[in-house]
Amino acid sequence: MVTASLTAIAGPGSAFAQSYAPTTEAEREDAQSDRDITVTGERPDSDPSITEGSGRYAPRAINVGKALQTLRETPQSVTVMTRARIEDQNLLTVEDVMQQMTGVTVDRAWLSSTYTSRGLPITNYRLDGGASAQTSTTTGDLDTAIFDSIALIRGADGLFGAGEAGGVINFTRKRALADTQARGTMTFGSWDHARIEGDVTGALTADGNLRARAIGVYDMSDSFQDFKTDDRWLAHGSIEYNPAPGTLLVAGYTHQMDKHEGFNVSLPRYRSGEDIGFARSTNMGAPWSTIDRTIDVAYGRIEQTISNAWTMRLNANYTRSNDRTNAAEMENAVDPIDQSGADWWYYQAASTVRELTLDFNTTGSFEAFGQKHDVVLGVDYTNNRTNNRSLWTYYGPANVFDPDYPPELAYPPVWTDGGYEGRTTIERLGFYGSLRIRPIAALSLIGGGRLVVKDRTENRNISTGAVTSLLDQKTKFVPYVATVLDVTKSLSLYASYSEIYQSQANLMSAPRPGTPLGPVSGTNYEAGVKGEFAGGKLTGSLAVYRVRKQGASATDPSNPPAGSTDNCCYIRDGSLRSQGFEAEVNGELLPGWQVSVGYTYNDNENRRDNDASFAEITPRHLLKVFTDYAFREGALKGLSIGGGVTAQSSNFRSGYVQELNPATGLYDGPYYQYQFRLPGYAIWSLRAEYDVSEQFSVSANLNNLFDKSYYVTIGSPGYGNFYGDPRNFLVSLRGKF
């Protein structure tokens, strides 16, 4: 095994080295395996960013800023969902993870979900620290079986191309390991949920320089909602090769297929906004409604470490996703007097996304004036092409209390007039760099920025090939400044400033066909304190932040989009402000006792529109807690028990809905305003696991312990209101060989 200590990698003055410098003999013995780690570019056996097999809720290191760092060295709020936490809570999809992520609110939709943090959307993600990609309808469906950890960097990350201040999700895939291991999991649960997962990895050569990994998943489940079913197949393979010391070659491929039937469980409300009180099993879609979704990702990485001080990386990802939707659903708010107002609509759509991301960077350090200083230099490129075709067809009035389902409509072999057919191509190129200077060992001064040299968005009509809009953003520099001060061996103070820059040229302003909106701009300030204890096994942070944004998009009330794939029409919505604070603790509080506690407070307003809240679905108070205790000796050895709670204060929705015009048969009639509030709630969970032997364990998770009936998302009077899951359980049998 090729290893190097953290002191050799990061330097004796860095917080990375200090955080792994235990002071007592017991701490030294307990932390020895954490301090001797493999550097980037070598074999992964002791890579500090790997969380698999550690049993920890706190990562030893993260790679969200192109180079290995501890949480203390990162001058932004970061939450890492480790492999142990994912398995303890049986979080099977990215949406499951985001529901448990500190500070995140899930906004469900009938085709997909979106996520917000600090009252602002999370619109970007990165794979293995590569270039920023755009979240899409498929992001929440990604299966967690292939990931070692999932991290959320809150706040603007404009330095690396994710300019929205909600944050960016960083996915770290499982590595191919030199030690042979095979794992299998069988899971059964409520609503006929059945899942089989297999994971095999090991060396292909005697010296361990060539390694491979294969992962397979089959998951099927019914639902508490009528005639809703979900099926998933996943196959993943990766291979790693060290042709020479310090050189790493990685290649991999993921194929995932999902079939969602009876998927439209969105509920309407009365026109007044009052809850109708449907049973949680109610489904407003036709039983034959189907989404067929495929996701393919091919990726590769080359890393070369030079003299243990500099590393060059080339990271490439190519994602191809396809959605095919054929459905009928009830839409529109219900009149509380005569129960009328809802209608049946056919909805047919085809969506394809092709996205290539490339990232080349150099990271390293040099010594000057007795201290070590760090450098990051890189360039990234993104090309995203999205084709959307959709067709809405009016069928007739609907009775939400006694539905008469429309017959299944043939999927269109050719898209006809009257639908939407558009292609959006986004091409972005940027250079980035940062310099971390340490005037003294305890102080880091960080400065840098991103030079956006290309940001081009083109919209075309697929049928005619005509360009409907074309926008080339001007070259722009996005600065980034931060500082970190180690006040003790365990505590650091930090502050950071970054600018927000995010193109929204794929959205159009009226009149139709529209002209592209200008970019979002703004500022992101953050300051806080971070701590690492017990050799980094317990981490904590407290942060305050303030975000200002200008020009973010909002639906044009006088000419709203016709459907979820229509990019016209929108307006730039003035000056927005979000501020608050966050507190978080993760890791081993006592031997065997893992905890995760995250609390966020958010206050936001639209300063142009009478200081009204713009992030209405974001609760002011949000608490997420999970804990697990493993008995390590005595009669209960092998048993672990835990539980948690997700609690939030009230939130609300407001807006305008357009009524049906009898003269045209379209919803282009007069507007009426709505506003309704969702009361706060708390959802509790329990878990237990027992090691039957060294190879086998059995676990049980009980979610929504008190069977709380609540809406996980509130939308509008006409649609977008989703019940949270009732009480449910999952039982898993795990084997490792």
C-alpha positions in Angstrom: 0.0 0.0 0.0 1.4 3.4 -0.9 0.6 5.8 1.9 1.6 9.2 3.2 0.7 11.0 6.4 -1.6 14.1 6.3 1.3 16.2 7.5 3.2 15.2 4.4 0.3 16.1 2.2 -1.0 19.2 3.7 1.9 20.5 5.7 2.4 20.8 9.5 0.7 24.2 9.6 -2.5 23.3 7.9 -5.8 22.7 9.7 -5.9 19.4 7.9 -2.8 18.2 9.7 -3.8 19.8 13.0 -7.2 18.2 13.1 -5.6 14.7 13.0 -3.1 15.4 15.8 -4.5 13.7 18.9 -3.0 14.7 22.2 -3.5 11.7 24.4 -2.2 8.2 24.0 -5.7 6.8 23.7 -6.6 9.3 21.0 -3.4 8.5 19.1 -4.2 4.8 19.1 -7.8 5.4 18.0 -6.9 7.8 15.3 -3.9 6.1 13.8 -5.8 4.5 10.9 -7.3 7.9 10.1 -4.0 9.7 9.9 -2.1 7.4 7.6 -3.9 7.9 4.3 -3.4 7.5 0.6 -2.8 10.6 -1.4 -4.9 11.5 -4.5 -3.6 9.8 -7.5 -2.8 6.6 -5.6 -4.8 3.5 -4.7 -8.0 4.2 -2.7 -7.5 1.8 0.2 -7.1 4.7 2.7 -8.4 7.7 0.7 -9.6 10.0 3.5 -12.6 11.2 1.5 -14.0 7.6 1.3 -16.7 7.0 4.0 -17.6 3.4 3.1 -16.8 1.0 5.8 -15.9 3.7 8.3 -19.2 3.6 10.2 -18.9 7.3 10.7 -21.4 10.2 10.3 -18.5 12.7 10.0 -16.2 12.4 7.0 -12.4 12.5 7.5 -12.0 14.8 4.5 -14.0 16.2 1.6 -13.2 16.9 -2.1 -15.8 19.6 -2.9 -13.2 22.2 -3.8 -11.1 20.2 -6.3 -8.6 19.2 -3.5 -8.8 17.3 -0.3 -9.7 19.4 2.7 -11.2 19.0 6.1 -14.5 20.6 6.9 -12.7 23.2 9.0 -10.6 24.3 6.0 -13.7 24.9 3.9 -15.0 28.4 4.4 -18.6 27.4 3.6 -21.3 25.4 5.2 -21.1 21.7 4.0 -23.2 18.7 5.0 -21.9 15.3 4.1 -24.3 12.3 4.0 -21.8 9.4 4.6 -22.3 5.8 3.5 -23.0 4.8 7.1 -25.8 7.3 7.4 -27.3 6.4 4.0 -27.4 2.7 5.1 -28.6 3.3 8.6 -31.7 5.2 7.4 -32.1 3.1 4.2 -32.0 6.2 2.0 -32.5 4.6 -1.4 -32.7 7.6 -3.7 -31.3 11.1 -3.9 -34.7 12.4 -2.9 -34.6 10.3 0.2 -31.2 11.8 1.0 -32.2 15.4 0.4 -35.2 15.0 2.7 -32.7 14.3 5.5 -30.1 16.9 4.5 -29.7 19.8 6.8 -31.5 23.0 5.6 -33.1 21.4 2.5 -36.8 21.7 1.6 -38.1 19.2 -0.9 -40.6 20.7 -3.4 -42.3 17.8 -5.1 -43.9 18.0 -8.5 -45.8 15.4 -10.5 -42.9 14.7 -12.9 -40.0 15.4 -10.5 -38.8 17.3 -7.4 -36.8 20.3 -6.8 -34.8 21.3 -3.8 -34.2 24.6 -2.0 -31.7 25.7 0.7 -31.6 29.1 2.4 -34.8 29.8 0.5 -33.1 29.5 -2.9 -33.1 26.6 -5.5 -30.4 24.1 -5.8 -29.8 23.9 -9.5 -26.4 22.3 -9.9 -24.5 19.2 -9.0 -21.1 17.7 -9.5 -19.9 14.2 -9.9 -16.6 13.3 -8.1 -15.7 17.0 -7.9 -16.0 17.6 -11.7 -17.6 20.4 -13.6 -21.0 21.7 -12.5 -23.9 20.1 -14.3 -27.6 21.1 -14.2 -30.1 19.3 -12.0 -33.0 17.8 -14.1 -36.1 15.7 -13.7 -34.0 12.6 -13.2 -31.8 13.9 -10.4 -34.1 12.8 -7.5 -34.5 9.3 -9.0 -30.8 8.5 -8.9 -30.2 5.4 -6.8 -27.8 5.8 -3.9 -26.3 2.3 -4.3 -23.4 3.6 -6.4 -22.5 6.6 -4.1 -20.0 6.6 -1.3 -21.3 9.9 0.0 -23.5 12.8 -1.0 -22.6 16.4 0.1 -24.3 19.7 -0.1 -22.3 22.9 -0.2 -24.7 25.6 0.8 -24.3 29.1 -0.5 -23.0 30.4 -3.8 -20.2 28.4 -5.4 -19.5 30.6 -8.4 -15.8 29.9 -8.3 -16.5 26.4 -9.8 -19.5 27.4 -11.9 -22.5 26.8 -9.6 -23.6 30.3 -9.1 -27.0 29.9 -7.5 -26.8 30.6 -3.7 -29.0 27.6 -2.8 -25.9 25.5 -3.1 -24.5 22.6 -5.1 -24.8 18.8 -4.6 -21.5 16.9 -4.8 -21.9 13.1 -5.6 -18.9 10.9 -4.7 -19.1 7.5 -6.3 -17.9 4.3 -4.7 -14.3 3.4 -5.6 -13.0 0.1 -6.9 -11.0 -1.4 -4.0 -8.0 -3.6 -3.9 -9.3 -5.9 -1.1 -11.9 -8.3 -2.5 -15.3 -7.9 -1.0 -18.9 -8.9 -1.9 -22.0 -7.4 -0.4 -25.6 -8.3 -0.9 -28.8 -6.7 0.5 -32.4 -7.9 0.4 -35.0 -5.3 1.5 -38.7 -5.8 2.1 -41.2 -3.2 3.3 -44.6 -1.6 3.3 -46.7 -1.6 0.1 -45.0 -4.7 -1.2 -41.6 -3.0 -1.5 -38.9 -5.5 -2.5 -35.3 -4.7 -3.4 -32.2 -6.7 -4.2 -28.8 -5.1 -4.3 -25.4 -6.7 -5.1 -22.0 -5.1 -4.9 -18.7 -6.8 -5.8 -15.2 -5.2 -5.9 -11.6 -6.4 -5.8 -8.2 -6.5 -7.5 -7.8 -8.0 -11.0 -4.0 -8.4 -10.7 -1.8 -9.7 -7.9 -0.2 -6.4 -7.2 -3.6 -4.7 -6.8 -2.9 -2.0 -9.4 -5.9 -3.0 -11.5 -9.2 -3.0 -9.7 -12.9 -3.2 -10.6 -16.3 -2.9 -9.1 -19.8 -4.0 -10.2 -23.1 -3.0 -8.6 -26.6 -4.1 -9.5 -30.0 -3.2 -8.1 -33.6 -4.3 -8.7 -36.2 -2.4 -6.8 -40.0 -2.6 -7.1 -42.8 -1.2 -4.9 -46.4 -0.3 -4.8 -47.6 2.7 -2.9 -50.0 4.0 -0.3 -51.6 5.8 -3.2 -54.0 4.0 -5.4 -52.5 2.1 -8.5 -49.1 3.8 -8.1 -46.1 1.5 -8.7 -42.4 2.0 -9.2 -39.9 -0.3 -10.8 -36.1 0.2 -11.1 -33.2 -1.6 -12.7 -29.6 -0.4 -12.2 -26.3 -1.7 -13.5 -23.0 0.0 -12.7 -19.4 -0.9 -13.4 -16.1 0.9 -12.8 -12.4 0.0 -13.3 -9.3 1.7 -11.9 -5.7 1.3 -12.9 -2.4 2.5 -11.4 0.1 2.1 -14.3 2.8 3.9 -12.3 3.2 5.4 -8.8 1.1 8.5 -8.5 -0.9 7.8 -11.6 -4.6 6.9 -11.5 -6.9 6.0 -14.4 -10.7 5.6 -13.8 -13.5 4.6 -16.1 -17.1 3.7 -15.4 -20.6 3.4 -16.7 -24.1 3.6 -15.0 -27.4 2.5 -16.6 -30.6 3.0 -14.7 -34.2 2.4 -15.9 -37.3 3.5 -14.0 -40.9 2.9 -14.7 -43.5 5.0 -12.7 -47.1 4.0 -13.2 -50.1 5.9 -11.8 -47.5 8.6 -10.8 -49.8 11.6 -10.6 -50.6 11.8 -6.9 -50.8 15.6 -6.9 -54.0 16.8 -5.3 -56.1 19.9 -5.9 -57.7 22.2 -3.2 -60.7 24.3 -3.2 -60.5 27.6 -5.0 -60.4 29.4 -1.7 -57.2 27.4 -0.9 -58.9 25.3 1.7 -57.9 21.7 2.0 -60.5 19.4 0.5 -59.5 16.5 2.9 -58.9 13.7 0.4 -57.7 10.4 1.8 -54.0 9.9 1.5 -54.6 7.0 -1.0 -56.3 9.4 -3.5 -54.8 9.5 -7.0 -55.9 12.2 -9.4 -54.3 10.5 -12.4 -55.5 7.6 -14.7 -54.3 4.1 -13.6 -52.6 3.7 -17.0 -50.5 6.9 -16.7 -46.8 6.0 -17.1 -43.4 7.6 -17.1 -40.5 5.6 -18.6 -37.2 7.1 -17.6 -33.6 6.0 -18.4 -30.4 7.5 -17.2 -27.0 6.6 -18.6 -23.7 8.1 -17.4 -20.3 7.4 -18.8 -17.3 8.8 -16.9 -13.6 8.9 -16.8 -10.8 10.4 -14.7 -7.1 10.8 -15.0 -5.0 11.9 -12.0 -1.2 12.4 -11.8 0.5 13.3 -8.5 3.9 14.9 -8.8 6.3 14.7 -5.8 3.4 14.5 -3.3 2.9 18.3 -3.8 1.0 18.8 -7.0 -1.8 16.9 -8.7 -3.3 17.2 -12.2 -6.8 15.9 -12.9 -9.0 15.5 -15.9 -12.6 14.6 -15.0 -15.2 13.9 -17.7 -18.8 12.9 -17.4 -21.4 12.3 -20.2 -25.0 12.0 -19.1 -27.9 10.9 -21.3 -31.4 10.8 -19.9 -34.7 10.1 -21.6 -38.3 10.6 -20.3 -41.4 9.3 -22.0 -44.7 10.4 -20.4 -48.2 9.3 -21.4 -50.8 10.3 -18.9 -54.3 11.7 -18.1 -54.9 13.7 -15.0 -57.4 15.9 -13.2 -56.4 19.5 -13.1 -57.7 22.8 -11.6 -59.2 23.9 -8.3 -62.6 22.7 -7.1 -65.5 25.1 -6.5 -66.5 24.6 -2.8 -70.2 25.2 -3.6 -71.0 23.0 -6.5 -67.8 20.8 -6.5 -67.2 21.7 -10.2 -64.0 23.1 -11.8 -61.8 20.1 -12.3 -61.1 18.8 -15.8 -59.5 15.8 -17.4 -56.4 16.5 -19.5 -54.2 14.2 -21.5 -50.5 15.0 -21.1 -47.9 13.5 -23.4 -44.3 14.4 -23.4 -40.9 13.4 -24.5 -37.7 14.8 -23.0 -34.1 14.0 -23.8 -31.0 15.5 -22.1 -27.5 15.2 -23.3 -24.8 16.8 -21.1 -21.1 16.7 -21.3 -18.9 18.1 -18.5 -15.1 18.4 -18.6 -12.9 19.7 -15.9 -9.1 20.0 -15.9 -7.3 21.4 -12.9 -4.0 21.5 -11.1 -3.8 21.7 -7.3 -0.7 21.9 -5.2 1.3 23.8 -2.7 4.6 25.6 -2.3 6.6 26.9 0.6 7.4 30.5 1.3 8.3 32.5 4.4 8.3 29.3 6.4 4.7 28.4 5.5 2.9 26.2 3.0 0.5 27.9 0.6 -2.0 26.2 -1.7 -3.0 26.8 -5.3 -5.9 25.7 -7.5 -6.0 26.4 -11.2 -8.5 24.9 -13.7 -10.8 25.2 -16.6 -14.2 23.6 -17.1 -16.6 23.1 -20.0 -20.3 22.2 -20.1 -22.5 21.4 -23.1 -26.1 20.7 -22.4 -28.7 19.9 -25.0 -32.3 19.4 -23.9 -35.1 18.5 -26.2 -38.7 18.9 -25.0 -41.9 17.9 -26.7 -45.2 18.1 -25.0 -48.9 18.0 -25.9 -51.9 18.9 -23.7 -55.3 17.7 -24.9 -58.5 18.6 -23.2 -60.8 15.6 -22.6 -63.7 16.9 -20.5 -65.0 17.8 -17.0 -63.9 15.6 -14.1 -65.6 14.7 -10.8 -62.8 14.6 -8.2 -65.0 12.6 -5.8 -66.2 10.0 -8.3 -63.6 9.9 -11.1 -64.5 8.4 -14.5 -61.1 7.7 -16.1 -60.5 8.6 -19.7 -59.4 5.7 -22.0 -55.7 5.4 -22.7 -54.5 7.5 -25.5 -52.0 6.2 -28.0 -48.5 7.8 -27.6 -48.0 10.1 -30.6 -45.8 8.5 -33.3 -45.3 12.0 -34.7 -45.7 15.2 -32.6 -48.5 17.2 -34.1 -49.3 20.9 -34.3 -50.6 22.4 -31.1 -47.9 21.0 -28.8 -44.6 22.4 -27.6 -41.4 21.4 -29.4 -38.2 23.1 -28.3 -34.5 22.5 -28.1 -32.3 24.4 -25.7 -28.5 24.2 -26.1 -26.3 25.6 -23.4 -22.6 25.9 -23.8 -20.3 27.2 -21.0 -16.6 27.7 -20.6 -14.8 29.1 -17.7 -11.4 29.4 -16.0 -11.0 29.4 -12.3 -8.3 29.8 -9.7 -7.6 30.4 -6.0 -4.7 31.0 -3.8 -4.6 30.1 -0.1 -1.8 32.1 1.7 -0.8 31.4 5.3 0.9 34.4 6.8 1.1 32.3 9.9 0.3 28.7 10.5 -3.1 29.4 12.0 -4.4 31.9 9.4 -5.5 31.3 5.8 -6.3 34.1 3.4 -8.0 32.8 0.3 -8.6 34.8 -2.9 -9.6 33.9 -6.4 -12.4 33.9 -8.9 -13.9 32.6 -12.1 -13.6 34.1 -15.5 -16.7 33.2 -17.6 -15.5 33.4 -21.2 -18.4 31.6 -22.8 -22.0 31.4 -21.8 -24.2 30.7 -24.8 -27.8 29.7 -24.9 -29.7 28.8 -28.1 -33.4 27.9 -28.4 -34.7 26.2 -31.5 -38.0 24.9 -32.7 -37.5 21.2 -33.3 -39.9 20.9 -36.1 -38.7 23.7 -38.3 -35.1 24.0 -37.1 -35.6 27.7 -36.7 -33.6 29.5 -34.0 -36.2 31.2 -31.8 -33.6 33.0 -29.6 -29.8 33.2 -29.2 -27.9 34.8 -26.4 -24.2 35.1 -25.8 -23.5 36.5 -22.3 -20.6 38.9 -22.0 -17.3 37.8 -20.5 -17.5 38.2 -16.7 -15.3 37.8 -13.7 -16.8 36.3 -10.6 -14.6 37.0 -7.5 -14.3 34.9 -4.4 -12.7 35.9 -1.1 -12.4 34.0 2.2 -10.4 33.6 5.4 -10.0 30.8 8.0 -8.4 31.3 11.4 -7.6 28.3 13.6 -8.2 29.7 17.1 -7.4 26.3 18.8 -6.4 22.8 17.6 -10.1 22.1 17.5 -11.9 25.3 16.5 -11.7 27.6 13.5 -13.4 30.9 12.5 -14.1 31.6 8.9 -15.7 34.2 6.6 -16.3 34.2 2.9 -17.7 36.5 0.2 -18.7 35.4 -3.3 -20.7 36.9 -6.2 -23.7 35.2 -7.7 -23.8 34.8 -11.5 -26.2 32.4 -13.2 -27.5 32.4 -16.7 -31.2 32.1 -17.2 -31.2 32.6 -20.9 -33.2 29.4 -21.4 -36.2 31.3 -20.0 -38.1 33.8 -22.1 -39.8 37.1 -21.4 -43.1 38.2 -23.2 -44.3 38.7 -25.8 -44.1 35.2 -27.4 -42.0 33.6 -28.7 -40.0 35.7 -26.3 -36.6 37.1 -25.7 -34.0 35.5 -23.3 -33.9 36.8 -19.7 -30.7 38.3 -18.5 -28.5 36.5 -15.8 -29.1 36.5 -12.1 -26.6 38.5 -10.2 -26.0 39.1 -6.5 -23.8 38.6 -3.4 -23.3 35.9 -0.8 -21.8 36.6 2.6 -21.2 33.9 5.2 -19.3 33.7 8.5 -19.1 31.1 11.2 -17.2 28.8 13.5 -16.3 25.1 12.9 -14.9 22.5 15.1 -13.4 19.0 14.9 -12.9 16.7 17.9 -11.6 13.2 18.6 -9.4 13.1 15.6 -12.1 14.4 13.3 -14.7 11.9 14.4 -17.0 14.6 15.6 -17.6 17.9 13.7 -19.7 20.9 14.4 -20.4 24.3 12.8 -22.4 27.5 13.3 -22.9 29.8 10.4 -24.7 33.1 9.6 -25.4 34.2 6.1 -26.9 36.9 4.0 -27.8 36.6 0.3 -28.9 39.3 -2.1 -30.1 38.6 -5.6 -31.2 40.7 -8.5 -33.1 39.6 -11.6 -34.2 36.0 -10.6 -37.0 34.6 -12.8 -40.6 34.4 -11.8 -43.7 33.3 -13.8 -45.2 36.2 -15.7 -48.8 36.5 -14.3 -50.1 38.1 -17.5 -48.6 35.4 -19.8 -47.7 32.3 -17.8 -46.1 29.2 -19.2 -48.5 26.7 -20.8 -46.9 23.7 -19.1 -43.9 22.4 -17.3 -41.8 22.3 -20.4 -42.8 25.8 -21.7 -40.0 28.3 -21.3 -42.2 31.4 -21.8 -43.1 33.6 -20.3 -41.1 34.9 -17.2 -40.1 38.2 -15.7 -37.1 39.3 -13.7 -38.4 39.5 -10.2 -36.5 42.4 -8.6 -34.3 42.4 -5.5 -34.4 39.3 -3.2 -32.8 38.9 0.2 -32.3 35.7 2.2 -30.6 35.6 5.6 -30.4 33.4 8.7 -28.2 31.0 10.5 -27.4 27.3 10.7 -26.1 25.0 13.4 -24.9 21.4 12.8 -23.2 18.6 14.7 -22.2 15.3 13.0 -20.2 12.3 14.2 -19.3 10.2 17.2 -20.4 11.9 20.4 -19.3 9.0 22.6 -17.8 5.6 21.6 -20.5 3.8 19.5 -22.9 6.8 19.6 -23.3 8.5 16.2 -25.3 11.7 16.0 -26.5 14.1 13.3 -28.2 17.3 14.3 -29.0 20.2 11.9 -31.0 23.3 12.6 -31.6 26.2 10.2 -33.3 29.5 10.5 -34.2 31.4 7.3 -35.8 34.8 6.8 -36.3 35.9 3.2 -38.2 38.7 1.4 -38.8 40.2 -2.0 -37.8 43.8 -1.4 -39.5 45.0 -4.5 -42.9 43.5 -3.7 -43.7 44.9 -0.2 -41.0 42.9 1.5 -43.1 39.7 1.0 -41.5 36.3 1.4 -40.3 34.9 -2.0 -39.4 31.5 -0.8 -42.8 30.6 0.6 -42.2 26.9 0.8 -39.1 27.4 3.0 -40.1 27.2 6.7 -38.5 29.7 9.0 -37.4 26.9 11.4 -36.2 23.5 10.2 -34.7 20.8 12.4 -33.4 17.4 11.3 -32.0 14.9 13.8 -30.8 11.3 13.6 -28.8 9.2 16.0 -27.7 5.7 16.4 -26.0 3.8 19.3 -24.0 0.6 18.8 -23.4 -1.7 21.7 -19.8 -2.8 21.6 -19.6 -5.2 24.6 -21.7 -7.2 27.0 -24.9 -9.1 26.3 -26.1 -6.5 23.8 -23.0 -6.6 21.7 -23.9 -6.5 18.0 -27.1 -4.5 18.6 -27.6 -0.9 17.5 -30.6 1.2 18.0 -31.5 4.7 16.8 -34.1 7.2 15.6 -34.7 10.7 14.5 -37.1 13.5 13.8 -37.7 16.0 11.0 -39.6 19.1 12.3 -40.5 22.4 10.6 -42.5 25.5 11.3 -45.3 26.5 9.0 -44.9 27.7 5.4 -47.4 29.0 2.8 -48.1 29.4 -0.9 -49.6 32.3 -2.7 -50.1 33.3 -6.3 -52.6 33.7 -9.1 -54.6 31.1 -11.1 -56.3 31.7 -14.4 -59.8 30.5 -14.9 -61.3 28.6 -17.8 -62.7 30.8 -20.6 -65.9 29.2 -21.9 -65.6 31.1 -25.1 -62.2 29.7 -26.0 -62.1 26.5 -24.0 -58.7 27.6 -22.7 -57.5 28.7 -19.3 -57.1 32.3 -20.5 -59.9 33.8 -18.4 -59.6 36.2 -15.5 -57.1 35.7 -12.7 -57.9 35.1 -9.0 -55.5 35.3 -6.1 -54.9 32.5 -3.6 -52.9 32.0 -0.4 -52.9 29.2 2.1 -50.7 28.0 4.9 -49.3 24.6 5.9 -49.0 24.2 9.7 -45.8 23.0 11.2 -45.2 19.3 11.9 -42.7 16.7 13.2 -42.1 13.3 11.7 -40.4 10.7 13.9 -38.5 7.5 13.0 -36.9 4.5 14.7 -34.3 1.9 13.6 -32.6 -1.2 15.0 -29.9 -3.5 13.7 -28.4 -6.7 14.9 -25.2 -8.4 13.7 -26.3 -12.1 13.5 -22.7 -13.1 12.6 -19.6 -11.5 11.2 -21.1 -11.9 7.7 -24.8 -11.1 8.3 -26.9 -8.4 9.9 -30.6 -7.6 9.9 -32.1 -4.2 10.3 -35.5 -2.6 10.6 -36.5 1.0 10.0 -39.9 2.4 11.1 -40.7 5.8 9.5 -43.4 8.3 10.5 -43.7 6.5 13.8 -46.9 8.3 14.9 -48.6 8.1 11.4 -48.8 11.8 11.1 -51.0 13.0 8.2 -49.3 16.0 6.5 -48.5 17.6 3.2 -44.8 17.3 2.3 -45.4 19.9 -0.4 -48.1 22.4 -1.0 -48.6 23.8 -4.5 -51.5 25.7 -5.8 -55.3 25.3 -5.6 -55.3 23.4 -8.9 -52.5 20.9 -8.3 -49.1 20.3 -6.6 -50.3 19.2 -3.2 -48.6 16.0 -2.0 -49.2 14.0 1.1 -46.2 12.7 3.0 -45.7 9.0 3.5 -47.9 7.3 6.2 -46.3 5.0 8.8 -44.1 2.5 7.0 -41.3 0.0 7.6 -38.3 -1.5 5.8 -36.5 -4.6 6.8 -33.1 -5.4 5.3 -30.8 -8.5 5.5 -27.2 -7.6 4.7 -24.4 -10.0 3.9 -20.7 -9.3 3.4 -18.0 -11.7 2.3 
